[in-house]
């Protein structure tokens, strides 16, 4: 995982802890929230990996039971090992496997973010996440006005908070940091939307960011 990508996800988790008094947070507050967020990430990753292991054990038991109860093996002596048998429909297995892969990928991502954040050599992850937060603090009125402007009549207070936070992070990067490739900022905002928000969020976020880019001459 790239450091900036880890920082964006960490910033998203950081933003999720903010209330409306965004300007009241000090740098120490931000660092404490990041530490808390990393602890939550690692705890969630551990829980998700336990779920994945439990699902794998359950699948293994189901396969063993299916093999033992197959007509080929029912008539074999008890002391003789079962013969391998063909499995039923592959669709019966792929859904469970896909679910476990998704759980494992999220857990690994969480652990990577935690590692990036805590390693002495990777302080740029924490620093970049804090930089995004501090720039949003300074420019939060302008950023939220930008979101409101392109939200087609939606009241910003009624938007899904996860969508607002993803947009806030991306707009801060596009308008106030400006050193990250525009396509990367947009692509990773869409990835955050796919991971954390609703099915319609990606198109909504992409549409707003496209307008921000065009109207600010960033394309």
Backbone as CSV, one residue per row, in Angstrom:
resi,resn,N_x,N_y,N_z,CA_x,CA_y,CA_z,C_x,C_y,C_z
1,UNK,0.832,-1.197,0.000,0.000,0.000,0.000,0.867,1.248,0.000
2,UNK,0.496,2.231,-0.806,1.228,3.480,-0.834,0.885,4.318,0.398
3,UNK,1.860,5.113,0.830,1.679,5.913,2.043,0.496,6.872,1.912
4,UNK,0.367,7.539,0.759,-0.716,8.511,0.579,-2.081,7.819,0.649
5,UNK,-2.168,6.639,0.078,-3.440,5.913,0.122,-3.801,5.565,1.565
6,UNK,-2.809,5.121,2.332,-3.047,4.833,3.746,-3.469,6.098,4.480
7,UNK,-2.822,7.230,4.140,-3.143,8.498,4.805,-4.572,8.933,4.499
8,UNK,-5.023,8.730,3.269,-6.398,9.124,2.914,-7.410,8.299,3.701
9,UNK,-7.169,7.015,3.811,-8.104,6.175,4.564,-8.067,6.549,6.043
10,UNK,-6.880,6.840,6.539,-6.764,7.262,7.934,-7.469,8.602,8.144
11,UNK,-7.337,9.505,7.178,-8.036,10.792,7.263,-9.550,10.586,7.269
12,UNK,-10.021,9.642,6.467,-11.458,9.359,6.434,-11.941,8.877,7.806
13,UNK,-11.168,8.005,8.424,-11.531,7.521,9.758,-11.465,8.671,10.762
14,UNK,-10.457,9.526,10.602,-10.320,10.702,11.462,-11.529,11.624,11.319
15,UNK,-11.938,11.892,10.079,-13.086,12.765,9.832,-14.367,12.186,10.437
16,UNK,-14.460,10.874,10.471,-15.675,10.249,11.010,-15.861,10.545,12.492
17,UNK,-14.769,10.941,13.162,-14.830,11.252,14.590,-15.194,12.721,14.854
18,UNK,-15.161,13.540,13.817,-15.421,14.968,13.997,-16.899,15.237,14.269
19,UNK,-17.150,16.179,15.154,-18.491,16.719,15.252,-18.499,18.070,14.515
20,UNK,-19.504,18.887,14.712,-19.615,20.143,13.958,-18.621,21.202,14.422
21,UNK,-17.986,20.992,15.565,-17.025,21.969,16.078,-15.621,21.646,15.551
22,UNK,-15.513,21.573,14.251,-14.280,21.135,13.612,-13.093,22.014,13.976
23,UNK,-13.333,23.306,14.142,-12.213,24.221,14.390,-11.675,24.114,15.814
24,UNK,-12.352,23.374,16.676,-11.947,23.290,18.076,-10.850,22.257,18.323
25,UNK,-10.570,21.422,17.342,-9.584,20.354,17.543,-8.161,20.894,17.391
26,UNK,-7.321,20.599,18.360,-5.898,20.948,18.271,-5.152,19.821,17.576
27,UNK,-3.867,20.043,17.273,-3.070,18.986,16.661,-2.956,17.798,17.611
28,UNK,-2.837,18.056,18.899,-2.797,16.956,19.872,-4.092,16.154,19.832
29,UNK,-5.229,16.862,19.707,-6.514,16.166,19.600,-6.529,15.257,18.375
30,UNK,-6.043,15.795,17.245,-6.026,15.016,16.003,-5.151,13.783,16.150
31,UNK,-3.979,13.951,16.771,-3.084,12.806,16.951,-3.700,11.766,17.881
32,UNK,-4.403,12.220,18.900,-5.060,11.278,19.813,-6.183,10.510,19.114
33,UNK,-6.920,11.224,18.246,-7.984,10.553,17.496,-7.384,9.527,16.538
34,UNK,-6.254,9.874,15.911,-5.590,8.934,15.010,-5.147,7.686,15.774
35,UNK,-4.577,7.881,16.950,-4.155,6.737,17.757,-5.354,5.856,18.093
36,UNK,-6.440,6.495,18.481,-7.661,5.746,18.779,-8.157,5.022,17.533
37,UNK,-8.093,5.697,16.385,-8.559,5.098,15.131,-7.732,3.882,14.758
38,UNK,-6.409,3.970,14.944,-5.537,2.839,14.628,-5.869,1.656,15.530
39,UNK,-6.139,1.940,16.797,-6.507,0.861,17.714,-7.819,0.209,17.289
40,UNK,-8.771,1.037,16.845,-10.043,0.495,16.361,-9.819,-0.354,15.117
41,UNK,-8.973,0.147,14.198,-8.675,-0.593,12.974,-8.091,-1.970,13.275
42,UNK,-7.092,-2.009,14.150,-6.439,-3.289,14.438,-7.395,-4.228,15.162
43,UNK,-8.229,-3.680,16.041,-9.205,-4.516,16.738,-10.226,-5.083,15.753
44,UNK,-10.714,-4.221,14.833,-11.671,-4.691,13.822,-11.035,-5.713,12.895
45,UNK,-9.766,-5.479,12.537,-9.070,-6.424,11.662,-8.953,-7.788,12.329
46,UNK,-8.630,-7.779,13.612,-8.531,-9.036,14.354,-9.870,-9.761,14.379
47,UNK,-10.946,-9.003,14.629,-12.281,-9.620,14.666,-12.671,-10.182,13.306
48,UNK,-12.361,-9.427,12.240,-12.721,-9.876,10.891,-11.937,-11.122,10.491
49,UNK,-10.659,-11.172,10.860,-9.863,-12.355,10.556,-10.382,-13.572,11.320
50,UNK,-10.834,-13.354,12.553,-11.422,-14.462,13.317,-12.686,-14.967,12.626
51,UNK,-13.492,-14.026,12.083,-14.685,-14.425,11.338,-14.314,-15.246,10.111
52,UNK,-13.264,-14.794,9.402,-12.828,-15.506,8.196,-12.339,-16.909,8.547
53,UNK,-11.572,-17.022,9.621,-11.083,-18.339,10.048,-12.258,-19.227,10.442
54,UNK,-13.215,-18.658,11.173,-14.389,-19.430,11.563,-15.173,-19.921,10.360
55,UNK,-15.301,-19.060,9.340,-16.011,-19.455,8.122,-15.260,-20.541,7.375
56,UNK,-13.938,-20.463,7.367,-13.133,-21.507,6.717,-13.283,-22.842,7.430
57,UNK,-13.270,-22.806,8.758,-13.452,-24.044,9.532,-14.828,-24.642,9.264
58,UNK,-15.838,-23.785,9.211,-17.193,-24.252,8.922,-17.259,-24.887,7.537
59,UNK,-16.602,-24.253,6.552,-16.596,-24.816,5.202,-15.878,-26.162,5.177
60,UNK,-14.745,-26.247,5.885,-14.007,-27.511,5.947,-14.866,-28.609,6.572
61,UNK,-15.586,-28.282,7.628,-16.456,-29.268,8.276,-17.575,-29.712,7.342
62,UNK,-18.135,-28.779,6.595,-19.208,-29.116,5.656,-18.695,-30.055,4.562
63,UNK,-17.490,-29.763,4.073,-16.911,-30.625,3.035,-16.637,-32.010,3.589
64,UNK,-16.085,-32.064,4.824,-15.808,-33.367,5.447,-17.089,-34.166,5.639
65,UNK,-18.156,-33.484,6.108,-19.431,-34.172,6.321,-20.020,-34.650,4.997
66,UNK,-19.920,-33.794,3.980,-20.444,-34.173,2.664,-19.717,-35.406,2.127
67,UNK,-18.404,-35.406,2.309,-17.604,-36.546,1.843,-17.976,-37.814,2.605
68,UNK,-18.093,-37.696,3.936,-18.379,-38.875,4.758,-19.768,-39.451,4.481
69,UNK,-20.725,-38.566,4.139,-22.097,-39.015,3.931,-22.411,-39.354,2.485
70,UNK,-21.420,-39.234,1.619,-21.631,-39.590,0.218,-21.785,-41.099,0.098
71,UNK,-22.614,-41.521,-0.851,-22.901,-42.944,-0.989,-21.655,-43.784,-1.239
72,UNK,-20.621,-43.177,-1.842,-19.370,-43.905,-2.087,-18.727,-44.335,-0.776
73,UNK,-18.846,-43.481,0.252,-18.149,-43.743,1.513,-19.029,-44.371,2.595
74,UNK,-20.349,-44.283,2.439,-21.224,-44.835,3.471,-21.039,-46.343,3.638
75,UNK,-20.703,-47.024,2.549,-20.568,-48.480,2.610,-19.144,-48.956,2.843
76,UNK,-18.215,-48.021,3.065,-16.830,-48.411,3.319,-16.635,-48.714,4.806
77,UNK,-15.682,-49.590,5.128,-15.415,-49.899,6.542,-15.034,-48.641,7.321
78,UNK,-15.370,-48.585,8.598,-15.132,-47.405,9.423,-13.660,-47.050,9.536
79,UNK,-12.812,-48.078,9.563,-11.389,-47.815,9.768,-10.670,-47.389,8.488
80,UNK,-11.363,-47.381,7.382,-10.761,-47.016,6.096,-11.045,-45.548,5.806
81,UNK,-10.025,-44.849,5.314,-10.190,-43.429,4.998,-11.208,-43.232,3.888
82,UNK,-11.933,-42.135,3.973,-12.919,-41.830,2.941,-12.249,-41.541,1.607
83,UNK,-12.948,-41.862,0.547,-12.480,-41.515,-0.791,-12.928,-40.086,-1.136
84,UNK,-12.094,-39.343,-1.865,-12.541,-38.022,-2.339,-13.748,-38.166,-3.244
85,UNK,-14.689,-37.212,-3.150,-15.891,-37.259,-3.971,-16.084,-35.909,-4.644
86,UNK,-16.776,-35.871,-5.786,-17.018,-34.580,-6.451,-17.954,-33.720,-5.614
87,UNK,-17.677,-32.419,-5.594,-18.524,-31.479,-4.868,-19.775,-31.165,-5.683
88,UNK,-20.829,-30.664,-5.007,-22.028,-30.256,-5.756,-21.759,-28.960,-6.519
89,UNK,-22.779,-28.197,-6.757,-22.657,-26.985,-7.563,-21.564,-26.068,-7.023
90,UNK,-20.715,-25.564,-7.939,-19.643,-24.654,-7.512,-20.207,-23.375,-6.895
91,UNK,-21.418,-22.966,-7.324,-22.019,-21.744,-6.788,-22.278,-21.861,-5.289
92,UNK,-22.400,-23.094,-4.800,-22.617,-23.309,-3.377,-21.394,-22.898,-2.558
93,UNK,-20.217,-22.894,-3.199,-18.973,-22.599,-2.498,-18.459,-21.191,-2.785
94,UNK,-18.624,-20.723,-4.024,-17.979,-19.465,-4.421,-18.484,-18.261,-3.634
95,UNK,-19.781,-18.249,-3.309,-20.308,-17.120,-2.540,-19.640,-17.004,-1.186
96,UNK,-19.473,-18.141,-0.518,-18.819,-18.137,0.794,-17.351,-17.744,0.668
97,UNK,-16.702,-18.241,-0.362,-15.285,-17.921,-0.555,-15.112,-16.435,-0.858
98,UNK,-15.959,-15.884,-1.721,-15.884,-14.449,-2.032,-16.064,-13.603,-0.777
99,UNK,-16.990,-14.009,0.083,-17.233,-13.275,1.325,-15.995,-13.297,2.221
100,UNK,-15.339,-14.452,2.293,-14.141,-14.569,3.130,-12.975,-13.769,2.554
101,UNK,-12.866,-13.765,1.236,-11.807,-12.972,0.592,-12.010,-11.494,0.901
102,UNK,-13.261,-11.027,0.820,-13.567,-9.623,1.116,-13.211,-9.277,2.560
103,UNK,-13.575,-10.153,3.485,-13.249,-9.935,4.899,-11.745,-9.879,5.099
104,UNK,-11.042,-10.840,4.489,-9.588,-10.906,4.662,-8.900,-9.680,4.066
105,UNK,-9.372,-9.212,2.889,-8.760,-8.045,2.255,-8.949,-6.794,3.114
106,UNK,-10.146,-6.625,3.685,-10.392,-5.470,4.547,-9.524,-5.528,5.801
107,UNK,-9.383,-6.728,6.348,-8.564,-6.880,7.549,-7.104,-6.578,7.257
108,UNK,-6.610,-7.079,6.133,-5.217,-6.824,5.766,-4.980,-5.336,5.514
109,UNK,-5.945,-4.682,4.862,-5.828,-3.248,4.607,-5.762,-2.473,5.918
110,UNK,-6.623,-2.846,6.859,-6.623,-2.179,8.162,-5.284,-2.352,8.862
111,UNK,-4.734,-3.547,8.804,-3.444,-3.803,9.452,-2.319,-3.038,8.753
112,UNK,-2.398,-2.912,7.427,-1.383,-2.147,6.695,-1.423,-0.672,7.101
113,UNK,-2.638,-0.125,7.229,-2.767,1.271,7.648,-2.186,1.456,9.041
114,UNK,-2.505,0.528,9.921,-1.980,0.603,11.288,-0.463,0.538,11.282
115,UNK,0.095,-0.348,10.459,1.547,-0.472,10.388,2.179,0.802,9.834
116,UNK,1.610,1.333,8.765,2.133,2.564,8.175,2.127,3.705,9.187
117,UNK,1.071,3.755,9.988,0.899,4.875,10.909,1.846,4.808,12.095
118,UNK,2.147,3.600,12.552,2.912,3.454,13.785,4.411,3.327,13.555
119,UNK,4.825,2.959,12.348,6.254,2.823,12.092,6.936,4.193,12.109
120,UNK,8.058,4.279,12.756,8.807,5.536,12.853,9.129,6.090,11.479
121,UNK,9.474,5.189,10.538,9.891,5.628,9.199,8.722,6.069,8.330
122,UNK,7.490,5.845,8.814,6.326,6.158,7.992,5.465,7.259,8.613
123,UNK,6.108,8.175,9.343,5.363,9.272,9.961,4.665,10.145,8.931
124,UNK,5.098,10.069,7.684,4.447,10.879,6.659,2.985,10.490,6.473
125,UNK,2.618,9.257,6.826,1.210,8.843,6.739,0.378,9.632,7.740
126,UNK,0.796,9.591,8.997,0.076,10.338,10.028,0.105,11.831,9.727
127,UNK,1.263,12.333,9.324,1.401,13.770,9.068,0.510,14.228,7.917
128,UNK,0.402,13.395,6.870,-0.430,13.772,5.729,-1.909,13.754,6.115
129,UNK,-2.303,12.774,6.912,-3.693,12.722,7.378,-4.016,13.947,8.222
130,UNK,-3.090,14.339,9.097,-3.296,15.524,9.930,-3.295,16.792,9.075
131,UNK,-2.438,16.820,8.046,-2.408,17.976,7.139,-3.761,18.167,6.461
132,UNK,-4.367,17.075,6.006,-5.692,17.153,5.393,-6.703,17.698,6.397
133,UNK,-6.647,17.172,7.621,-7.598,17.606,8.651,-7.423,19.076,8.989
134,UNK,-6.175,19.519,9.132,-5.928,20.921,9.496,-6.331,21.874,8.371
135,UNK,-6.088,21.475,7.129,-6.501,22.321,6.006,-8.021,22.386,5.900
136,UNK,-8.673,21.282,6.235,-10.134,21.333,6.256,-10.618,22.242,7.374
137,UNK,-9.954,22.184,8.543,-10.322,23.096,9.631,-10.270,24.558,9.172
138,UNK,-9.196,24.912,8.484,-8.994,26.301,8.058,-9.958,26.707,6.941
139,UNK,-10.344,25.744,6.134,-11.120,26.060,4.927,-12.469,25.344,4.892
140,UNK,-12.961,24.938,6.042,-14.159,24.084,6.050,-15.381,24.781,5.461
141,UNK,-15.507,26.085,5.671,-16.673,26.777,5.115,-16.634,26.777,3.592
142,UNK,-15.457,27.061,3.026,-15.316,27.083,1.565,-15.495,25.683,0.975
143,UNK,-14.927,24.670,1.655,-15.053,23.289,1.155,-16.517,22.858,1.156
144,UNK,-17.218,23.110,2.256,-18.620,22.703,2.326,-19.506,23.516,1.371
145,UNK,-19.156,24.774,1.141,-19.890,25.561,0.144,-19.692,24.978,-1.256
146,UNK,-18.474,24.490,-1.513,-18.201,23.863,-2.806,-19.052,22.610,-2.977
147,UNK,-19.137,21.792,-1.938,-19.963,20.583,-2.004,-21.424,20.969,-2.218
148,UNK,-21.888,21.963,-1.462,-23.274,22.417,-1.582,-23.571,22.925,-2.994
149,UNK,-22.617,23.656,-3.561,-22.789,24.254,-4.886,-23.063,23.203,-5.950
150,UNK,-22.394,22.061,-5.855,-22.502,21.047,-6.904,-23.416,19.881,-6.533
151,UNK,-24.158,20.012,-5.432,-24.989,18.896,-4.973,-26.420,18.938,-5.497
152,UNK,-26.651,19.755,-6.510,-27.936,19.796,-7.205,-29.115,20.002,-6.258
153,UNK,-29.004,21.001,-5.395,-30.126,21.338,-4.538,-30.202,20.567,-3.245
154,UNK,-29.349,19.556,-3.057,-29.349,18.825,-1.794,-28.831,19.724,-0.679
155,UNK,-29.488,19.657,0.479,-28.974,20.334,1.676,-27.778,19.526,2.171
156,UNK,-26.638,20.181,2.344,-25.422,19.465,2.725,-25.596,18.710,4.041
157,UNK,-26.452,19.230,4.929,-26.677,18.553,6.210,-27.446,17.254,6.041
158,UNK,-28.062,17.061,4.875,-28.835,15.840,4.644,-28.052,14.804,3.837
159,UNK,-26.870,15.167,3.382,-26.046,14.207,2.661,-25.512,13.148,3.614
160,UNK,-25.272,11.964,3.091,-24.665,10.907,3.886,-23.312,11.402,4.391
161,UNK,-23.075,11.301,5.695,-21.843,11.863,6.260,-20.598,11.245,5.626
162,UNK,-20.652,9.958,5.342,-19.488,9.314,4.732,-19.163,9.938,3.382
163,UNK,-20.203,10.252,2.611,-19.996,10.895,1.311,-19.396,12.287,1.486
164,UNK,-19.921,13.034,2.468,-19.383,14.381,2.724,-17.911,14.312,3.110
165,UNK,-17.578,13.362,3.979,-16.186,13.269,4.439,-15.242,12.877,3.305
166,UNK,-15.688,11.973,2.449,-14.864,11.580,1.300,-14.655,12.780,0.379
167,UNK,-15.722,13.524,0.124,-15.621,14.724,-0.714,-14.730,15.773,-0.068
168,UNK,-14.859,15.959,1.233,-14.038,16.944,1.936,-12.558,16.630,1.782
169,UNK,-12.200,15.377,1.962,-10.794,14.971,1.845,-10.293,15.225,0.423
170,UNK,-11.073,14.783,-0.567,-10.647,14.931,-1.959,-10.542,16.402,-2.359
171,UNK,-11.511,17.219,-1.951,-11.494,18.639,-2.321,-10.337,19.369,-1.647
172,UNK,-10.041,19.019,-0.406,-8.869,19.606,0.264,-7.604,19.283,-0.530
173,UNK,-7.487,18.041,-0.964,-6.293,17.660,-1.742,-6.246,18.393,-3.068
174,UNK,-7.374,18.492,-3.736,-7.402,19.117,-5.063,-7.151,20.621,-5.004
175,UNK,-7.746,21.293,-4.018,-7.715,22.748,-4.003,-6.632,23.350,-3.106
176,UNK,-6.202,22.626,-2.087,-5.304,23.246,-1.109,-3.945,22.554,-0.968
177,UNK,-3.866,21.291,-1.334,-2.569,20.601,-1.297,-1.946,20.592,-2.687
178,UNK,-2.705,20.116,-3.650,-2.374,20.245,-5.080,-1.119,19.498,-5.542
179,UNK,-0.509,18.687,-4.688,0.699,17.996,-5.162,0.454,16.526,-5.476
180,UNK,-0.785,16.066,-5.276,-1.114,14.685,-5.622,-1.754,14.664,-7.008
181,UNK,-1.460,13.658,-7.830,-2.085,13.580,-9.158,-3.606,13.594,-9.039
182,UNK,-4.241,14.436,-9.847,-5.685,14.614,-9.790,-6.425,13.279,-9.942
183,UNK,-5.995,12.467,-10.892,-6.665,11.180,-11.136,-6.567,10.274,-9.919
184,UNK,-5.430,10.290,-9.243,-5.246,9.455,-8.057,-6.199,9.892,-6.955
185,UNK,-6.317,11.198,-6.748,-7.216,11.724,-5.714,-8.648,11.269,-5.986
186,UNK,-9.090,11.403,-7.227,-10.465,11.025,-7.583,-10.644,9.516,-7.468
187,UNK,-9.720,8.738,-8.024,-9.841,7.278,-7.996,-9.911,6.752,-6.569
188,UNK,-9.091,7.318,-5.697,-9.070,6.806,-4.331,-10.277,7.291,-3.531
189,UNK,-10.831,8.442,-3.897,-12.100,8.871,-3.298,-13.211,7.883,-3.671
190,UNK,-13.204,7.435,-4.918,-14.207,6.470,-5.370,-14.021,5.120,-4.687
191,UNK,-12.770,4.737,-4.444,-12.507,3.486,-3.735,-13.030,3.554,-2.303
192,UNK,-12.833,4.692,-1.643,-13.368,4.862,-0.292,-14.895,4.771,-0.306
193,UNK,-15.512,5.360,-1.327,-16.977,5.320,-1.433,-17.463,3.882,-1.609
194,UNK,-16.787,3.128,-2.461,-17.189,1.736,-2.688,-17.051,0.906,-1.410
195,UNK,-16.029,1.217,-0.636,-15.759,0.430,0.571,-16.676,0.798,1.724
196,UNK,-16.952,2.098,1.899,-17.610,2.543,3.116,-19.035,3.056,2.951
197,UNK,-19.425,3.455,1.733,-20.712,4.134,1.607,-21.716,3.311,0.804
198,UNK,-22.706,3.988,0.250,-23.812,3.299,-0.421,-23.473,2.988,-1.879
199,UNK,-24.356,2.219,-2.514,-24.117,1.812,-3.899,-24.089,2.996,-4.863
200,UNK,-24.848,4.041,-4.548,-24.940,5.194,-5.452,-23.872,6.253,-5.181
201,UNK,-23.076,6.059,-4.147,-22.156,7.112,-3.717,-21.057,7.401,-4.731
202,UNK,-20.536,6.366,-5.361,-19.410,6.565,-6.284,-19.770,7.523,-7.410
203,UNK,-20.948,7.324,-8.019,-21.370,8.190,-9.124,-21.593,9.621,-8.633
204,UNK,-22.189,9.756,-7.457,-22.442,11.072,-6.878,-21.131,11.816,-6.608
205,UNK,-20.198,11.145,-5.978,-18.899,11.749,-5.645,-18.108,12.064,-6.905
206,UNK,-18.119,11.160,-7.857,-17.394,11.377,-9.105,-17.935,12.611,-9.836
207,UNK,-19.262,12.766,-9.838,-19.868,13.910,-10.518,-19.472,15.235,-9.883
208,UNK,-19.467,15.291,-8.574,-19.096,16.533,-7.892,-17.620,16.850,-8.104
209,UNK,-16.757,15.855,-7.960,-15.318,16.100,-8.129,-14.997,16.511,-9.561
210,UNK,-15.719,15.963,-10.533,-15.492,16.357,-11.922,-15.783,17.844,-12.114
211,UNK,-16.859,18.327,-11.489,-17.211,19.742,-11.598,-16.195,20.629,-10.880
212,UNK,-15.723,20.173,-9.730,-14.687,20.923,-9.003,-13.435,21.065,-9.867
213,UNK,-13.046,19.984,-10.502,-11.839,19.986,-11.352,-12.007,20.927,-12.544
214,UNK,-13.147,20.836,-13.209,-13.363,21.668,-14.408,-13.449,23.147,-14.044
215,UNK,-14.249,23.458,-13.023,-14.491,24.863,-12.673,-13.263,25.540,-12.064
216,UNK,-12.331,24.759,-11.547,-11.118,25.336,-10.970,-9.916,25.199,-11.909
217,UNK,-10.197,24.822,-13.148,-9.124,24.742,-14.143,-8.048,23.721,-13.817
218,UNK,-8.451,22.614,-13.189,-7.474,21.615,-12.796,-7.297,20.515,-13.842
219,UNK,-8.169,20.492,-14.829,-8.101,19.404,-15.829,-7.024,19.681,-16.859
